[in-house]
């Protein structure tokens, strides 16, 4: 069993509120717009990190991450991309990734809108954790925590970190 913390759109911001949950997990999946490499390095000092770069990430972050990341966690295939669209209207890159990899979970970020939805047509669980950072138009800072136990996704919960404008 793996305990996963899914976050996105930190935009160079990481605080004790995020780190509290990082310290309770086996892996962090970061769906892009990391911001500064310091954020990635801070996470990697604590836990195993799987990540992709986002549209705001510079060449330093891009050199440490990938545009897409497909991997197996426990017995579930996962694909991650920063900008994917949403079910059933995925963009071209996300559709190509889904077609090529046939993942059971598609992770993305970018929209700053938290959404988890099972897409029956593509037999895929779409997960966007919203935005954990303070930059953007979102009102609440959010992440998702869950467990993967073999082929099962269990104990999924949304974590609200408070208002975007407030320091925590």
Secondary structure as GFF3:
##gff-version 3
##sequence-region A 1 168
A	DSSP	beta_strand	2	7	.	.	.	ID=ss1
A	DSSP	alpha_helix	16	22	.	.	.	ID=ss2
A	DSSP	beta_strand	27	30	.	.	.	ID=ss3
A	DSSP	alpha_helix	37	46	.	.	.	ID=ss4
A	DSSP	beta_strand	48	51	.	.	.	ID=ss5
A	DSSP	alpha_helix	59	64	.	.	.	ID=ss6
A	DSSP	beta_strand	68	73	.	.	.	ID=ss7
A	DSSP	beta_strand	76	81	.	.	.	ID=ss8
A	DSSP	beta_strand	85	86	.	.	.	ID=ss9
A	DSSP	beta_strand	89	90	.	.	.	ID=ss10
A	DSSP	alpha_helix	92	101	.	.	.	ID=ss11
A	DSSP	beta_strand	105	108	.	.	.	ID=ss12
A	DSSP	beta_strand	114	119	.	.	.	ID=ss13
A	DSSP	beta_strand	124	129	.	.	.	ID=ss14
A	DSSP	beta_strand	140	149	.	.	.	ID=ss15
A	DSSP	beta_strand	152	163	.	.	.	ID=ss16
###
